[in-house]
Amino acid sequence: MAPVTLHLFVTVTPTTVRKLLEKGFVVNVERSPIRIFEDKEFEDVGANLVPTSSWRDAPRDHIIIGLKELPTGDFNLIHTHIQFAHCYKGQEGWETVLGRFAKGGGTLYDLEFLENPPGRRVAAFGYHAGFVGSALAIMNFAWQLKNGGKTPMPGKHFYDNERDLIKEVQAELEMGIAKNHGKLPRVLVVGALGRSGKGSLDLCRIVGIPDENLLKWDLPETKKGGPFVEIRESDLLEFSNPPLSYIAIDHLPSLLPREASENFSDALLPSLFALENKSTSPIWLNAEKLFKEKVKELEKSGAM
């Protein structure tokens, strides 16, 4: 059987590429000047480097692996794509996105719906979303105490590594504690048993917030319904003095692009190995079944 050829323009890291090559996959990686992993890192593990955006001209049997939405255009999609497409829940423009696959004869394996037989996603960015979210919340807590809630905390640029982020959070937390009369913040994490909640709690512990200051809430604590006085009593969710803040980042884990990518790519790897036998793999069979169901919905809607 001919080896499976993967054409990558993002998502899979050099570490994962090396393991795929060792398994006999052929891996082509598009050059990019903007990702956290440099071209040389992929070359060093043995990948074939190909021009940017060359996926459009790749042989039809090559599997295209990306992350977010493909560039818009009037060309139809002929390949099998593995990515987040955001077109299965009626999002704006879903008909156009899905229609490009249907018209071109391509197939979409949407990463959001790639699940193990029990129904759990095989790979997600939730852990680092929680990790980064807590980091920003703690820094904002300190910023508000320092500035009296008069101005919002300035935006943050991505960090080259987790160590740099942790160092900054610890320094900001120390300053915040001093402004808070020596008191550590009380942190409420809702959804503490999930991926995001685990990441949030891990960050808090790493920077020195003890467990007695961490309120770990999940379904048992929230199923009764509000009001929840604990929210008002938690420092990072306080409504006044300092005032309530919220964090809005389009792709929260992108603040730690290297670690978030490594974590996601490593979780995805067993499923990528299964591409050699995707005609019998439950993960890929279910993903293809869902795609076909969504195409039928599109056809019935008359939007193609």
C-alpha positions in Angstrom: 0.0 0.0 0.0 1.3 3.5 -0.9 2.2 5.7 2.0 -0.2 8.3 3.2 0.9 11.8 2.1 0.0 14.7 4.4 0.3 18.3 3.2 0.6 20.6 6.2 0.2 24.4 6.4 -0.3 24.6 10.2 -1.4 22.6 13.2 1.1 19.7 13.3 4.4 20.5 15.1 7.9 19.3 14.2 7.8 16.8 17.0 4.7 15.2 15.6 6.0 15.4 12.0 9.1 13.4 13.1 6.9 10.7 14.6 4.7 10.6 11.4 7.8 10.2 9.2 9.1 7.4 11.5 5.7 5.6 10.8 6.2 5.8 7.1 4.0 8.9 6.2 5.1 11.3 3.6 4.9 14.8 5.0 5.0 18.1 3.0 5.1 21.3 5.1 4.3 24.7 3.6 6.9 27.4 4.3 5.7 30.2 6.6 7.3 33.4 7.9 4.7 33.9 10.7 4.2 30.7 12.7 6.0 30.0 15.9 7.8 27.0 14.5 10.4 28.0 11.9 10.8 26.2 8.6 14.2 24.9 9.7 12.6 23.1 12.6 10.6 21.0 10.1 13.6 20.5 7.8 15.6 19.3 10.7 13.2 16.4 11.3 13.1 15.4 7.7 10.0 17.0 6.3 9.7 18.2 2.7 9.3 22.0 2.6 7.0 23.2 -0.1 5.9 26.8 -1.2 3.3 28.7 0.8 -0.4 28.1 -0.3 0.7 25.2 -2.6 -1.9 22.9 -1.1 -4.3 24.0 -3.9 -2.1 22.3 -6.5 -1.3 19.2 -4.5 -2.3 15.8 -5.9 -5.9 15.0 -5.1 -4.9 12.1 -2.9 -2.9 14.3 -0.5 -4.6 15.0 2.8 -4.5 18.7 3.6 -4.1 19.5 7.3 -4.7 23.0 8.6 -6.2 24.7 11.6 -8.8 27.4 11.0 -10.8 28.5 8.0 -9.4 28.2 4.5 -8.9 31.4 2.4 -12.1 32.4 0.8 -12.4 32.1 -3.0 -14.5 30.9 -5.8 -12.6 27.7 -6.3 -14.1 24.4 -5.1 -12.3 22.0 -2.8 -11.2 18.7 -4.2 -9.0 17.3 -1.4 -9.7 15.7 2.0 -9.2 18.5 4.6 -8.6 18.1 8.3 -9.3 21.5 10.0 -11.7 23.6 12.1 -14.2 24.7 9.5 -16.9 26.2 11.7 -19.8 25.3 9.3 -21.7 22.6 11.1 -23.7 24.7 13.5 -25.3 27.2 11.2 -22.6 29.8 11.5 -22.7 32.7 9.2 -21.6 31.7 5.7 -21.7 27.9 6.5 -23.5 27.2 3.2 -20.6 28.7 1.2 -17.9 26.9 3.2 -19.6 23.5 3.0 -20.7 24.1 -0.5 -17.1 24.3 -1.7 -16.5 20.8 -0.5 -19.7 19.4 -1.9 -19.2 21.0 -5.4 -15.5 20.0 -5.6 -15.9 16.4 -4.4 -13.7 17.1 -1.4 -14.2 15.8 2.2 -14.1 17.7 5.4 -12.9 16.1 8.7 -13.8 18.8 11.1 -11.4 18.8 14.1 -14.1 20.1 16.4 -16.1 16.9 15.8 -13.3 14.4 15.7 -14.2 12.2 18.6 -13.3 8.9 20.2 -16.1 6.2 20.3 -17.2 7.4 23.8 -17.8 10.8 22.3 -14.9 12.8 23.7 -12.9 15.1 21.4 -9.6 13.6 20.5 -7.8 17.0 20.6 -8.7 20.4 21.8 -7.1 23.6 22.9 -9.1 23.8 26.1 -6.3 23.2 28.6 -4.2 26.1 27.3 -7.2 28.4 27.0 -7.8 27.9 30.7 -4.1 28.2 31.5 -3.8 31.5 29.6 -7.1 32.8 30.8 -6.1 32.5 34.4 -2.7 34.1 33.7 -4.4 37.1 32.2 -7.0 37.3 34.9 -4.3 37.3 37.6 -2.3 40.0 35.8 -5.5 42.1 35.4 -6.2 41.6 39.1 -2.9 43.2 39.9 -3.2 45.9 37.3 -6.6 47.0 38.7 -5.2 47.2 42.2 -2.2 49.2 41.0 -4.3 51.6 38.9 -7.5 51.8 40.8 -9.6 50.4 38.0 -9.2 53.7 36.1 -7.8 52.2 32.9 -7.9 48.8 31.2 -4.8 46.6 31.2 -2.9 47.0 28.0 -3.0 44.2 25.5 -0.5 41.4 25.5 1.7 40.0 22.8 2.3 36.2 22.5 5.0 34.7 24.6 7.8 32.6 23.1 7.4 30.0 25.9 5.5 29.2 29.0 8.4 30.1 31.3 8.3 33.7 30.2 4.5 33.9 30.8 4.8 32.4 34.3 7.6 34.7 35.3 5.6 37.7 34.4 2.5 36.5 36.1 4.4 35.7 39.3 5.9 39.2 39.3 2.5 40.9 38.7 0.9 38.7 41.4 3.5 39.6 43.9 2.8 43.3 43.3 -0.9 42.7 43.5 -0.6 40.9 46.8 1.4 43.8 48.2 -1.4 46.2 47.1 -4.0 43.9 48.6 -2.6 44.1 52.1 -0.7 40.8 51.7 -3.8 38.8 50.8 -3.8 36.3 47.9 -6.7 36.5 45.5 -9.6 34.1 45.9 -10.2 32.4 42.5 -13.4 30.9 41.3 -13.0 28.4 38.4 -16.3 27.3 36.9 -16.0 24.0 34.9 -13.1 22.9 37.0 -13.3 19.2 35.9 -12.9 20.0 32.2 -9.9 20.7 30.1 -10.1 24.4 30.4 -10.7 24.2 34.1 -7.7 22.0 34.7 -5.5 24.4 32.8 -6.8 27.3 34.8 -6.2 25.6 38.1 -2.7 24.4 37.1 -1.6 28.0 36.3 -2.9 29.2 39.6 -0.9 26.6 41.5 2.2 27.2 39.5 2.3 30.9 40.3 1.7 30.2 44.0 -2.0 30.4 44.7 -2.8 27.7 47.2 -5.7 25.3 46.9 -7.6 26.9 49.8 -7.9 30.0 47.6 -9.2 28.1 44.6 -13.0 27.5 44.4 -13.5 24.5 42.1 -17.0 24.5 40.6 -18.6 22.1 38.2 -22.1 20.7 37.6 -22.8 19.8 41.3 -22.0 23.4 42.4 -24.0 25.1 39.6 -27.0 22.9 38.9 -29.1 24.5 41.7 -29.1 27.8 39.8 -28.2 31.2 41.1 -27.8 33.7 42.5 -24.2 32.7 43.4 -22.9 34.9 46.2 -19.5 33.2 45.8 -18.9 35.0 42.5 -19.2 38.4 44.3 -16.9 37.2 47.0 -14.1 36.0 44.6 -11.4 38.6 43.9 -11.0 37.8 40.2 -14.7 38.2 39.6 -15.3 41.1 42.0 -18.0 43.6 40.8 -16.6 46.7 42.5 -13.3 47.9 44.0 -11.8 46.9 41.6 -14.6 46.9 38.9 -15.5 43.9 36.8 -13.3 43.2 33.8 -13.6 40.7 31.0 -11.0 39.2 28.6 -11.7 39.0 24.9 -9.1 37.2 22.7 -10.2 35.6 19.5 -8.0 32.6 19.9 -7.0 32.5 23.6 -4.3 29.7 23.4 -2.4 31.8 20.8 -0.8 33.7 23.7 1.3 30.5 24.2 1.5 29.3 20.6 4.3 26.8 21.0 3.1 24.9 24.0 -0.6 25.0 22.9 0.4 23.7 19.5 2.6 20.9 21.0 -0.2 19.8 23.3 -2.9 19.8 20.5 -0.6 18.1 18.0 0.4 15.4 20.4 -3.2 14.6 21.3 -4.1 14.4 17.6 -1.2 12.1 16.7 -2.9 8.7 17.4 -5.7 9.7 15.1 -3.3 10.8 12.4 -1.6 7.4 12.6 -5.1 5.8 12.1 -5.3 7.6 8.7 -3.4 4.6 7.3 -6.6 2.6 7.9 -9.2 5.3 7.9 -11.7 3.1 6.1 -12.0 1.0 9.3 -11.1 3.6 11.9 -14.2 4.7 14.0 -12.8 8.2 14.4 -12.5 8.9 10.7 -15.6 6.9 9.7 -17.7 8.9 12.1 -16.2 12.2 11.0 -16.9 11.3 7.3 -20.4 10.3 8.2 -21.1 13.6 9.9 -19.7 15.5 6.9 -22.1 13.6 4.5 -25.0 14.3 6.8 -24.2 18.0 6.8 -23.9 18.0 3.0 -27.4 16.4 2.8 -28.7 19.2 5.0 -27.1 21.7 2.7 -28.7 20.1 -0.3 -32.1 20.1 1.3 -31.8 23.7 2.2 -31.4 24.6 -1.4 -28.5 26.9 -0.6 -25.9 25.2 -2.8 
